């Protein structure tokens, strides 16, 4: 009788979870991810080309601006993550970030001078870096564990599809209108994303399942837990090296080709983005379907190993078609990594209540690396050329893959 009651209770719980999942309006999650602007992968390369080619800034100055903005912006990620963890309605956290990103883009368009661009891109970096972890935290709290990998993969797939569409829009707007018009796409798309997230019913977001069933942690105690999590620290260190190597490569390719074809700079930048994002989409679907069966670490190791391969291939030819083709390989490494990262963080954390704080810490590490990578790459290009910058990225990428081997299988941490 007790066993039958336990079975019935399990069935009721499963039916409740299935009912909740069915009532989550997945198309609204899809639309939200589709309309988000990728600041680092989409807007940053165009900003670099805009300043280097159209405003005639030096590569070192461009790298300095994006580095300083990135360092300040990502320094806010962990505190913002702690605040988001404590928020009952994460929808409004996403809306606030969308409004901040829109304001930053408009400032860059209207006042493309050093200090306004520095301030605006700082805001853009902080806001843009919060999109994915906040949506992942919302997803983690709402969807049952059995559906989590597929939902996370689907989030990433729609995000990549949106990046392809946005890159095409950038190419069309950049070619048919003044160069700064591209930045006005950000508020237009942010309005659509805000409408999508607010269309998700408040009662679903506020259910006990979304709260994780545990009290909110104090920030100080939560940070101590993170510092004592050795696998998470190893993961963060590997990410730092990965992003230090990967951060500037799309921009370097766009700059290299755009300097030879200035009239087509917006279209060239968009093509480099599309080449990578189009490959990222199937990578995200693959993660959603196979991450539970294959494990997290093998997928991560393959993603990290592809980075130095791509960097070395860039040095073999200056032909634009070759560079575009190699850029497509970014979709393999970055696509796999970005799709599986939320699952790895969820595996390594003890409870959902600390998820956004951990994501904020990882985003900080990642953002610092990307920021430093731009000034490092810009300086190397000014001193020794593009080939030297790609070789340095390859060496750092090898180090990131070797460090990742020291991390245990993340899914085993939850077993």
C-alpha positions in Angstrom: 0.0 0.0 0.0 2.8 2.4 0.9 4.6 1.5 -2.3 1.4 2.1 -4.3 0.9 5.5 -2.6 4.5 6.4 -3.3 4.0 5.4 -7.0 0.8 7.5 -7.1 2.5 10.4 -5.5 5.4 10.2 -8.1 2.8 10.0 -10.9 0.9 13.0 -9.5 4.2 14.9 -9.2 5.2 14.0 -12.8 1.7 15.0 -14.0 2.0 18.3 -12.2 5.4 19.0 -13.7 4.1 18.0 -17.2 1.1 20.3 -16.7 3.3 23.2 -15.7 5.7 22.6 -18.6 2.7 22.5 -21.0 1.4 25.8 -19.7 4.7 27.7 -20.2 4.0 29.2 -23.6 7.3 27.9 -25.1 6.8 30.1 -28.2 7.1 33.2 -26.1 10.5 31.9 -24.8 11.4 31.3 -28.4 10.5 34.9 -29.5 12.3 36.3 -26.5 15.6 34.6 -27.5 15.0 35.4 -31.2 14.9 39.1 -30.6 17.9 39.5 -28.2 20.9 41.4 -29.5 24.2 39.6 -29.0 26.4 42.4 -27.8 29.7 40.5 -27.8 29.2 38.3 -30.8 27.1 40.6 -33.0 27.3 44.3 -32.0 30.9 44.4 -30.8 32.5 43.4 -34.2 30.4 46.0 -36.0 31.3 48.7 -33.4 35.0 47.8 -33.9 34.7 48.2 -37.7 32.6 51.4 -37.3 35.3 53.0 -35.1 38.3 51.7 -37.1 37.1 52.1 -40.6 34.5 54.9 -40.6 35.8 57.0 -37.6 39.5 56.2 -38.4 40.4 55.3 -34.8 43.6 53.2 -34.3 43.3 49.5 -33.5 44.9 50.2 -30.1 42.3 52.9 -29.3 39.4 50.7 -30.3 40.8 47.9 -28.2 41.3 50.3 -25.3 37.7 51.5 -25.4 36.2 48.1 -25.6 38.5 46.8 -22.9 37.8 49.6 -20.4 34.0 49.4 -21.1 34.1 45.6 -20.8 36.0 45.6 -17.5 33.6 48.1 -15.8 30.6 46.5 -17.3 31.4 42.9 -16.4 32.5 44.0 -12.9 28.8 44.5 -12.3 27.8 41.0 -13.3 28.2 39.2 -10.0 26.4 41.8 -7.9 23.7 42.0 -10.6 23.4 38.2 -10.5 22.9 38.3 -6.7 20.2 40.9 -7.1 18.4 38.8 -9.8 18.6 35.7 -7.6 16.5 37.6 -5.0 14.0 39.0 -7.5 10.6 37.4 -7.5 9.8 38.5 -11.1 12.9 38.1 -13.3 10.9 39.3 -16.3 11.4 42.9 -15.2 15.1 42.4 -14.7 15.3 41.4 -18.4 13.2 44.5 -19.4 15.5 46.8 -17.4 18.6 45.3 -19.2 16.9 45.8 -22.6 16.2 49.5 -21.8 19.8 50.0 -20.7 21.1 48.4 -23.9 18.9 50.6 -26.0 20.1 53.7 -24.4 23.7 52.7 -24.8 23.3 52.0 -28.5 21.6 55.3 -29.2 24.4 57.2 -27.4 27.0 55.5 -29.6 25.0 56.5 -32.7 24.5 60.1 -31.8 27.9 60.9 -30.1 30.6 58.6 -31.5 33.4 60.3 -29.5 35.8 58.6 -27.0 34.1 59.3 -23.7 30.4 58.9 -24.8 31.3 55.6 -26.6 33.2 54.4 -23.5 30.3 55.1 -21.2 27.7 53.7 -23.6 29.5 50.5 -24.3 30.0 50.0 -20.6 26.3 50.0 -20.2 25.8 47.8 -23.3 28.3 45.2 -22.0 26.7 45.0 -18.6 23.2 44.8 -20.0 24.0 42.4 -22.8 26.0 40.0 -20.6 23.0 39.7 -18.3 20.5 38.5 -21.0 21.4 34.9 -21.3 22.1 34.0 -17.6 18.8 35.7 -16.5 16.8 33.8 -19.1 18.6 30.6 -18.2 17.8 31.2 -14.5 14.1 31.8 -15.4 14.2 28.6 -17.5 15.9 26.6 -14.7 13.3 27.6 -12.2 10.3 27.0 -14.3 11.0 23.9 -16.4 11.2 20.4 -14.8 14.6 18.7 -14.7 13.6 16.1 -17.3 13.0 18.9 -19.9 15.8 21.2 -18.9 18.5 20.2 -21.3 16.2 20.4 -24.3 14.7 23.7 -23.2 18.2 25.2 -22.7 19.3 23.9 -26.1 16.1 25.4 -27.7 16.8 28.7 -26.0 20.3 28.8 -27.5 19.1 27.6 -30.9 16.5 30.5 -31.1 19.1 32.9 -29.8 21.5 31.9 -32.6 18.7 32.1 -35.2 18.0 35.6 -34.1 21.6 36.5 -34.4 21.6 35.4 -38.0 18.5 37.5 -38.7 20.0 40.5 -36.9 23.3 40.2 -38.7 21.4 40.3 -42.1 19.5 43.4 -40.9 22.8 45.0 -39.9 24.1 44.4 -43.4 21.0 45.8 -45.1 20.8 48.9 -42.8 24.6 49.5 -43.0 24.6 49.4 -46.8 21.4 51.4 -47.4 21.6 54.0 -44.6 24.3 56.0 -42.9 26.8 53.9 -40.9 25.5 54.8 -37.5 21.9 53.8 -38.4 22.8 50.2 -37.4 22.8 51.1 -33.7 19.1 52.1 -33.9 18.3 48.5 -34.5 18.9 47.8 -30.8 16.0 49.7 -29.3 13.7 48.4 -32.1 14.6 44.8 -31.3 14.6 45.5 -27.5 10.9 46.6 -27.7 10.0 43.2 -29.3 12.0 41.3 -26.7 10.4 43.2 -23.9 6.9 42.5 -25.3 7.8 38.8 -25.5 9.1 38.4 -21.9 6.2 40.4 -20.4 3.7 38.1 -22.3 4.9 35.2 -20.1 2.2 35.0 -17.4 3.3 36.4 -14.0 1.7 33.5 -12.1 3.9 31.0 -13.9 7.1 32.9 -13.0 6.0 33.2 -9.4 5.2 29.6 -8.7 7.0 27.7 -5.9 8.8 25.7 -8.7 10.3 29.0 -9.9 11.5 29.9 -6.5 13.5 26.6 -6.2 11.8 25.8 -2.9 14.7 27.2 -0.8 15.2 30.5 1.0 17.2 33.2 -0.8 20.9 33.1 0.2 22.7 36.1 1.7 25.2 37.4 -0.8 28.2 37.1 1.5 27.4 33.5 2.4 26.7 32.6 -1.3 30.1 34.1 -2.4 31.8 31.8 0.2 30.0 28.8 -1.3 31.2 29.8 -4.8 34.8 30.2 -3.6 34.7 26.7 -2.1 33.5 25.1 -5.3 36.7 23.8 -6.9 35.1 22.5 -10.1 33.4 25.8 -10.6 36.7 27.6 -10.1 38.5 25.4 -12.6 35.7 26.0 -15.1 35.9 29.7 -14.6 39.7 29.7 -15.2 39.3 27.6 -18.4 36.7 30.1 -19.6 39.0 33.0 -18.9 41.6 31.6 -21.2 39.1 30.5 -23.8 37.5 33.9 -24.1 40.9 35.7 -24.0 41.8 33.7 -27.1 38.4 33.7 -28.8 37.2 37.2 -27.9 38.9 39.2 -30.6 39.0 36.8 -33.5 35.7 37.7 -35.2 36.6 41.3 -35.0 40.1 40.7 -36.3 38.7 38.9 -39.4 36.1 41.6 -40.0 38.7 44.4 -39.6 41.2 42.6 -41.9 38.7 42.2 -44.7 37.0 45.6 -44.2 40.3 47.5 -44.5 40.5 46.2 -48.1 36.8 46.7 -48.9 35.7 49.8 -46.9 32.4 50.3 -48.8 31.2 46.8 -47.9 32.3 47.0 -44.2 28.8 46.5 -42.7 28.0 43.6 -45.1 31.4 42.0 -44.4 31.0 42.2 -40.7 27.5 40.7 -40.9 28.8 37.9 -43.1 31.5 36.9 -40.6 28.8 36.9 -37.9 26.3 34.9 -40.0 29.0 32.4 -41.0 29.5 31.6 -37.3 25.9 31.9 -36.0 24.5 29.7 -38.8 26.7 26.9 -37.4 25.9 27.7 -33.8 22.3 26.9 -34.3 22.6 23.2 -35.0 25.3 23.0 -32.3 22.7 24.3 -29.8 20.2 21.7 -30.9 22.8 19.0 -30.6 23.5 20.0 -27.0 19.8 19.9 -26.2 19.4 16.4 -27.5 22.7 14.7 -26.4 24.1 16.6 -23.4 22.5 14.2 -20.9 23.6 11.1 -22.7 27.2 12.1 -23.7 28.0 14.2 -20.6 29.0 17.8 -20.4 32.8 17.5 -20.3 33.4 15.7 -23.7 31.3 18.3 -25.5 33.2 21.1 -23.7 36.6 19.6 -24.5 35.7 19.3 -28.2 34.5 22.9 -28.3 37.7 24.2 -26.6 39.9 22.2 -28.9 38.4 23.7 -32.0 39.5 27.2 -31.0 43.3 26.9 -31.6 42.6 25.0 -34.8 40.5 27.9 -36.1 43.1 30.4 -35.1 45.9 28.6 -36.9 43.8 28.2 -40.0 43.3 32.0 -40.2 47.1 32.4 -40.7 47.2 30.2 -43.8 45.6 32.6 -46.3 44.5 36.2 -46.6 41.8 35.3 -49.1 38.4 36.7 -48.1 36.5 33.5 -49.0 39.0 31.4 -47.0 38.6 33.7 -43.9 34.8 33.5 -44.2 34.9 29.7 -44.4 37.2 29.4 -41.4 35.0 31.8 -39.4 32.2 29.3 -39.7 34.2 27.0 -37.4 33.6 29.6 -34.6 30.1 28.2 -34.7 31.3 24.8 -33.5 33.4 26.0 -30.6 31.3 28.9 -29.4 28.0 27.3 -30.3 28.7 24.2 -28.2 30.2 26.1 -25.4 27.5 28.7 -25.0 24.7 26.2 -25.2 26.1 23.9 -22.6 27.5 26.5 -20.2 24.1 27.1 -18.4 23.8 23.3 -17.8 27.3 23.1 -16.4 26.7 25.9 -14.0 23.4 24.3 -12.9 25.1 21.0 -12.4 27.9 22.5 -10.3 25.6 24.5 -8.0 23.9 23.1 -4.9 20.6 24.8 -5.5 18.8 27.0 -7.9 18.7 30.0 -5.6 22.4 30.6 -6.3 22.3 30.1 -10.0 22.3 33.7 -11.2 25.0 34.6 -8.7 27.2 31.8 -10.1 26.3 32.9 -13.7 27.2 36.5 -12.8 30.7 35.3 -11.5 31.2 33.3 -14.7 30.0 36.3 -16.8 32.5 38.5 -15.0 35.4 36.2 -15.7 34.3 35.9 -19.3 33.8 39.6 -19.8 37.1 40.5 -18.3 38.8 38.1 -20.6 36.9 39.5 -23.7 37.8 43.0 -22.6 41.5 42.3 -22.2 41.5 40.3 -25.4 40.6 43.3 -27.5 43.3 45.6 -26.2 45.8 42.7 -26.4 44.8 41.8 -29.9 44.7 45.5 -31.0 48.2 46.1 -29.7 49.6 43.0 -31.3 48.0 44.0 -34.7 49.6 47.5 -34.5 53.0 46.0 -33.6 53.3 42.8 -35.6 50.2 42.4 -37.7 47.1 40.1 -37.9 49.1 36.8 -38.2 50.9 37.4 -34.9 47.5 38.1 -33.1 46.0 34.8 -34.4 49.1 32.8 -33.3 48.9 34.2 -29.8 45.2 33.3 -29.7 46.0 29.8 -30.8 48.6 29.4 -27.9 46.2 30.7 -25.3 43.4 28.4 -26.7 45.6 25.3 -26.2 46.1 26.3 -22.6 42.4 26.7 -22.0 41.7 23.1 -23.3 44.5 21.7 -21.1 43.1 23.4 -18.1 39.6 22.1 -18.7 40.8 18.5 -18.5 41.3 19.1 -14.7 37.5 19.7 -14.2 35.5 16.6 -13.3 32.4 15.6 -15.3 29.8 18.3 -14.2 26.7 16.1 -14.4 28.4 13.7 -12.0 28.3 16.4 -9.4 24.5 16.3 -9.4 24.3 12.5 -9.4 
